[in-house]
């Protein structure tokens, strides 16, 4: 099926706004500049390195995604952000300890020029961070209007033609949707009344959508996953996506669990534990913030394994997730998994995984891809939830009442088929029967 989608050209500058200029954001910005100056490769980025097959295998057409789809170029990107800690991107990168000084110091002049704007921040929602670079206002609506002014000023001062916003901030305390989140009117009324149902991340999302800026949520916060924000995105014609960057342990789950289900191997238990020492680890040491992350991580197996369809194999899986703050580890997270599985005639087996990953190194290319793809969505006239970007999230957003697809391979297939659709190319089904047709 081909499309008739008209995509506006990616002309001029694209501003990438980052609420939360911490380890992930500074690693992302430093990495893009290192690539632009020929000091690194954009490893982990589909937009920069992945090819996409077009047509039949016999046609031998597999261009790079960035040559196939009209994406913004890396040279066109401008960066800005907010953070309650006033350190510039260079100071943040040094403090975060993700990148070696040998890689940071050549970028010092560039990174030092990226200084965070005062943040909308409240310790009631992120209790393990203190900061002095914080906005003051009469209420949340006033703070949102200040963010809108920041967005307009950044656009003008940097000469940006378009903007996107990618949340790279911390995990907020666990929240459930309530009456304040039902409509745009109830949401903005709650903002003016300083209702605690309006978290800081929601204020950023509201400001972005009011300014016509696509918003992607890289944390498990409720943020855009509420009716009022979905309504605002639809009315203003703005794409939204989320939530929670899929990086270490959950990425492995969405690779391994589909393989076990494909082979119809049973799972009786899956124990997951993490140790992490960066700012994210400190934030998640708070039980209420951990609850938000736990909800995001626990949902993966239920949707991948489909226990209602396969009760004999997955109807009684004991799934436990733990995150432990361990400062000496820094950003080098360790995700350890023990899987108790069973096979033919019920005989038990085990799989053990020890993933010594670098959290921000895995997240940085996700930020890049989301920025470029969200900008593409806006130029293609797509608005509201961008489910085709589920590939990048632990807890993908979907239309209300529709279960999320967590299988990494189905997500990848959906992403590439969406690109084919947008560019008027035939979908790839992998059926392949036509290669074997007989006269």
N, C-alpha and C positions, 0 to 999 in steps of 0.2 A: 504494500500500500504506500503510495507516494503522497506528498502533501503539497499544499499551495501556500505554505507559510512564507510570509515576507519578513526578512530579517534586516533590520537597519544596520548599516555598516558600523564597524568598531573604530570609528574615526576619533581622533583627539585623545585626551588623557582619561584614564579610569582611576578614580580615587578609591582606595581601599581603606575603610574606616574600621578600626579594631577596638571595641570596648574590652579593656583588659590588656595592657601592654606588658605582659609578663613573659614567662619562659617560652610559651608557644609562639606568641606574636613576635617577640624579638628574634627567635630562631627563624621564623618565616621570613621576616623582613631582611635579615642578614643573608639568608639563603638566596633570596631573589636577587639581591645586589651582587652576591658572589657569582651567580649564574650570569647576570648581565655583564659583569666585568671579566668573564672567562676564567674565573677561579674555581668553579664547581659545576657539577652536572645536576639537573633537577630530578634526582632519583626519587621515585615514589609518586611522581606526578603523571597522571594519565594524560592531562592536557598537553604536556610537553614531550612525553616519551612514547606513549602508546600509539600503535597503529590500529586502524579499523578496516575490517574486510568489507568490500563492496561487491555485490553481485556473486556469481558462482566462483567456486574455488579455481576453476579452469581459466577465469578471466585475469587472475593475478593482479587484482587491484586492491592494494592495502596501504593507503596513504597514512601519514601521521594525522592524528586527530586535529592538531593545530593547523595542518595544511588543508584539511577537509572542511572544517567548520570555521566561520569568521569570528575567531576569538580575539580579544584584546591581546596585544603583544606585551611581553614583559617590560620592554622599554617604555611603554605608555603608562605604567603604574606609578601612582603617587600614594604615599602612606601617611596615615594619621591615626590618632587613637586617644583613648582616655584611660586613666589609671589613678587610683587613690594614692599610689606611691609616686613621687614626682621625678624619679630617675628617668633620664633619657634612654633611648633604645640601646646605646652602647653600654651604659652603666648597668642596665637591666640584664643584658646578655652576659656581661662579666659576672654579675652576682648570681645569675641562674646557673652558671657552670655547665650549660649544655654543650656549648662550643668551646674549642680550645682557643687560647689567646692568639695563637698563630693564625687562626682563621678569622678572629674578630678584629684584631688590631689593624689589618690592612683596610678594614671597612669603617674605621673609627670616625672619620670626618662625616661620612654619610649617616651613620647610625646616631651620632651625637646631635644631628639636626632634627631628629624625630623625638620631640618632647611631648609627653602626654598632656592633654587638656584636663582640667579638673573634672573629676568623675562624679557621677550620681552614685552615691555609695552609702550604705547603711549597715552597720555591724550587726543589726538584728537578723540580717539575712546571710552574712558571711562573717562568722564570729572570730575567726582565727587570723584576721588581717586588720592591721591598723594603718591608717593613712592620713596625711595632712592635705593632700591635693584633692579636696572634695568641694563640690558645689554647695552653696547655701541658697535656700529659696523658701518662699512662703508655703509651698505645698508641692506635691509631686507633679502637678500640672505645670507649675512655674518652672520646676527643674526640667521637665520635658521641653518647654519652650526655650530654655537655655541651650539644651542639646540641639534643637532645631537651628538656633542661631549659630552654634558651632559648625553644624553641617553646612549651612549657607556660606559662612565665612571661609571654611576650608575649601569649598568648591571654587569660590572666587579667588582666594589668595593663591591657590595652586593651579588655577586655570583648568579645572577639570570639566570635561563634557558630561561625564556620568560618574555615579558613585555606587558602591556596594558596601554593606556592613556585615562583618562576620564576628559574632560574639566569641571572644577568646578569654573571657573572664572566668572567675571561679564558680564553683558549684554552690548555689544558694540552698537554704534550708528547704526541706520538703514542703510542697504546697499542693493543694487540690483545687480544681476549678470551683468557683462559687458564684453567687449572684452578681458580684461586681464584674465578673468576666463574661457575662452573657451577651451584652450588646455594646456597641460603641458608646452609646449614651450612658449606660451604667458604668462603663469603664472610666470615661472621662469625669463623670460625677465623683467616682471613688478617688480619682487622682486629685481633684480639687479638695476633697475631704480628708486627704492623707490616710485613706483606708489602707491598713497593713496588707490587704489582699493584693495591692499593687507593688510588686517587687521591683527593685532597681532595673533588672534586666528588661522588664516589661516597659519601663519608661523609655529605654533605648529603642526597643522595637517600635513603640508608638511613634517616637520622634522620627525614626527612619521612614516608616510607612507614610506618615503625614508629609514627608519631604519627597516621597516617590522613590525611596532608596530600597532596593532589595535587601532582605535581612536573612542571614543564616545563623542558626543557633548551635554553637559548638559545645554547649554544656547540657546536662540533663534537666536544667531548669524548666519550669512550666512555660514561661516567656511567651512564645507565639502559638503554643498549643492550646489556645482557648478560643471560644466563639467570637469574641469581640475583635481580636486581632485578625482572625481569619476573614471576618466581615470587612474590616478596614483594608486588608490586602486586596480583597476582591473589588471593593468599591473604587480603590485608587489604582487598580491595575498593576499591583506590585507583587513580585514573587517572594515567597517565604519558604524556608526549608529548615529541617532539624530532625532530631536533636541528639547532641552528644557525639563528638568525633569518635569514630570507630578506629581505635589504634591497636593496643596490645592484646590483652587477654580476650576481649570480645571479638576482635578480628580473627583470632585463632579458633574461637568457638564457631563462628560462622563459616569457617573453612572446614573444620573437622566434623561437626554435627551433620551437615548435609551429606558428607561421605558415608557416615555410619548409617544414616537413614536410607541412602541410595542402595546400600548393601543389605538392608533390613536386619541390621545387627541391633540388639537390644541394649538399653542403658538403664542401669539401676541406680547409679549415683554419679554426681559430678561435683567435686569439691574444688573450689577456686580460691586462692589467696594471693594477695599482692603486697609487696612492700615498696614504698615510694617515699622519697624524702624532700621533694621540692615544695613550692607553695601550694600546689594542688594537694599533696599529701597532708600538709598541715591543715588545710581547710577541711579535708575529708576526715580528719581526726575528730571533728565535731559530729556527734551522732545524728543530728538533724540534717546536716549536709550529706553525710554518708547515706542516709535513708533515700535521698534524692538519687544518688549514684546507684545504690543497690537496686532500686526499682528499674532503672535503665538497663542494668546488666542482667537482671534475673529474667526479663521477658524474652530474651533471645531464644533459649532452648524450647520454651513452650510453643513458640510459633514455628520454629524450624522442625521440631520432631512431631508436632501434631498428635498429641497423646489421645485425643478423642477419636482419631481415625485408626490409631495403632495402640490400643490399650494394652495389648499383651507385651508390646516392646517398650512403650514409654509412658504407660499409665501411672507408674508409681516411682518416678525419678526423684531422688533426693538431691536437690540442687542447693548448694550453699556457697555464698560469696563473702569474702572477707577482704578488707583493705587495712593495712597497718602502716602507720606513719613511722618511718625509720630514717632520721635525718642524714646519717652517713651515706646513704645510697644516692642522695641528690635526685637528679632527673632520670637516673638509670633504674627504671622500674623493673622489678622481677615479678612475673606472673607465673605462679605454679598451679598446675591442675592435676588432679587425680580422677581418672574416669574408671568406674567399674562397669564393664559391659558384659554381655553374654551372647553366645552364638548357638550353633546347632545343638539341639536337645537341651538347651538351657545352660551349657557349660560356661562358667565364668572366665573372664579375661580382664586385663587391666591395661590402660594406657596412661603414661605419665609424661607431662609436658613441663619443661622449665624454660620459659621464654625470658631471656635477659635482654629486655628491649630498652630503647631510649624514647621515652614518651613524646617529647617535643619533636624529635627527629621524625617520628612517624606522623605526627599531627601537622607539621609545617606544610608538606605538599597537599594535604587535604584542604588547608586554608586557601592555598593558591588555586586549586581546582574549583573550589566552591566560589571563590571570587569571580573567576572567569566564566564559569557556567551560569552563575546567577545573573551576571551581566548579559550573557547570551540570552537567557530566558526573558529578561526585560526587553531586549531589542527584538526578540521574536514575538512579543505580544503575549507571552505567557504570564499568568498571574495566579496568586494563591499558592497552595501547597505544590511544591515541585517533587512529587514522589519519585521521579526518575533519578533523583540524586540520593536515594536511600543507601546506595553503595557506601556512602561516607559516614553513616550515622549508626550508633548503637540502637537508638530507639526511633526509627523513622516515622515521620508524620505521614498520615494518610487522611483521606476523606472520612468524615464521621461515619462510624459503623463498618468501616472496611478494615480488616486485619492487616497489619504490616507484613511485608515480605522481608525476612531476615537472611535468607540464603544468599551468601555473598555472590555466588555464581549466577543466580537468577537476577540479582540486583545489577551485576555487571552487564548481563545480556540486555536488561531493560534500559540501562544507560546508553549503550551503544545503539540499540534499536531506536531510541528517541532521537539520537543524533542523525541516524539515517532518515527517519521520518521528517525531521526539520529540513533536511537538505534534499528531499524528494527522491531518495534512494529506496529500493525495495528492502523490506524487512528480511533478516536472516532467520530462517526457521531451523536450519540444520537437518531438515528432513532428508535431502540428498537422493530421493528416489529417482529423480530425473537423470542422474548419472548412470543409472542401471536399466533404463527403459529399453525394452526390446521392440524391434519392428514387428 
